[in-house]
């Protein structure tokens, strides 16, 4: 059976509880959004691959204090605590190679920054950047729609500003909200 993960607003979207508390707030964060939801079988494989990668992630011969997880069945998040070991070009390159291997293994796109993710009708939905105005005009999204802000770069930003309403994101500058929505901003 090819079951899919579903995000429901009635369900717990508090991803923060899964992130280890001992990571420094300024730990570096990389978010890789999949072009599709992973099946449960794929998610279990990815979890194993993440554990293996984090266990061997090194910078200048020292282990990186890191963390990786698949959130909402669609977002691979890597975190490196640089208060212990700074990540270098080589260690970042190894993480990018790892993500590219996942792309090939599961036939997904993880580097497409033109796809934006929202919670619409209690599910993670992807909207191409070029279709954003259309989605707004046809009420697929509005100022209060939850948006996955994959531009966060540090752990404290991930915890506070990853899943936010559109009106609090960089998209606010790009979209023309109706008069009713604009007063809410």
SVG drawing of the C-alpha trace seen along z (x, -y; Angstrom):
<svg xmlns="http://www.w3.org/2000/svg" viewBox="-13 -48 54 50">
<polyline fill="none" stroke="black" stroke-width="0.4" points="0.0,0.0 1.4,-3.4 0.1,-5.6 0.9,-9.3 1.6,-11.6 -1.1,-14.2 -0.8,-17.4 -4.0,-18.3 -4.5,-21.6 -6.3,-19.6 -3.2,-17.4 -0.1,-18.5 2.0,-20.7 4.4,-21.5 7.6,-20.2 9.7,-22.0 9.2,-19.2 11.3,-16.8 14.4,-19.0 17.0,-18.3 17.0,-21.0 20.8,-20.8 21.5,-22.4 22.7,-26.0 20.1,-28.5 22.4,-29.8 23.0,-26.3 23.0,-26.3 19.9,-25.0 19.2,-23.7 15.7,-22.9 15.2,-20.7 11.6,-20.6 10.5,-17.6 8.5,-18.1 6.1,-15.5 5.1,-13.8 7.1,-10.7 5.3,-7.5 5.6,-5.9 8.1,-3.3 10.2,-6.0 10.1,-8.1 11.4,-5.2 14.2,-4.7 15.0,-8.5 15.1,-8.4 17.6,-5.6 19.7,-7.4 19.6,-10.6 20.8,-8.8 23.6,-7.2 24.7,-10.6 24.6,-12.5 26.6,-9.8 29.4,-10.2 29.2,-14.0 32.6,-15.5 34.3,-18.9 38.1,-19.1 38.2,-15.5 35.9,-16.3 32.4,-15.1 29.7,-17.6 27.1,-17.8 24.2,-17.6 20.6,-16.6 18.4,-15.6 14.8,-14.8 12.0,-14.5 9.2,-16.8 5.6,-16.7 6.6,-13.9 8.1,-16.4 10.8,-18.5 14.3,-17.2 15.9,-19.4 19.6,-19.3 21.0,-21.2 24.7,-21.7 25.6,-23.0 28.7,-25.1 29.3,-25.9 31.0,-22.5 32.5,-22.1 32.3,-24.7 31.0,-23.4 33.3,-24.0 33.0,-23.9 33.8,-20.2 31.2,-19.3 28.6,-21.4 29.5,-19.8 29.0,-16.3 25.6,-17.3 24.6,-18.5 25.9,-15.3 23.8,-13.4 20.7,-15.3 21.4,-14.8 21.7,-11.1 18.2,-11.1 16.9,-13.0 18.1,-10.3 17.1,-7.4 13.5,-8.6 13.1,-10.4 12.2,-13.8 13.4,-17.4 14.8,-18.8 16.5,-22.0 13.6,-23.6 13.2,-27.0 10.4,-28.0 7.9,-25.7 6.4,-27.2 4.7,-25.2 1.6,-26.1 -0.9,-24.3 -4.1,-24.5 -7.2,-22.4 -5.3,-20.7 -2.5,-19.4 0.9,-20.5 0.3,-21.9 3.0,-23.2 2.4,-26.3 4.9,-27.4 6.1,-30.9 4.8,-31.9 1.2,-30.9 1.2,-32.8 -0.9,-35.7 -3.4,-33.3 -3.6,-31.3 -4.3,-34.5 -6.9,-35.8 -8.8,-32.4 -8.7,-32.2 -6.4,-29.1 -4.3,-31.2 -4.8,-34.4 -2.9,-36.5 -3.5,-33.9 -2.5,-30.8 0.4,-29.0 3.5,-29.1 6.7,-27.1 9.5,-29.8 12.4,-27.7 14.7,-30.7 15.4,-30.4 19.1,-29.8 19.5,-29.2 17.8,-27.1 16.2,-30.0 14.6,-31.1 13.5,-27.6 11.7,-27.3 10.0,-30.7 9.6,-31.5 9.5,-28.4 5.7,-27.8 4.2,-31.3 1.2,-33.1 1.8,-34.5 1.2,-38.0 4.4,-37.6 6.6,-36.3 8.6,-37.8 5.7,-37.0 3.7,-39.9 5.8,-42.2 5.1,-40.3 1.4,-39.8 -1.5,-42.2 -4.0,-41.5 -7.6,-42.6 -8.7,-45.6 -10.1,-43.2 -6.9,-41.3 -4.7,-44.4 -6.3,-45.8 -5.3,-42.6 -1.7,-43.1"/>
</svg>
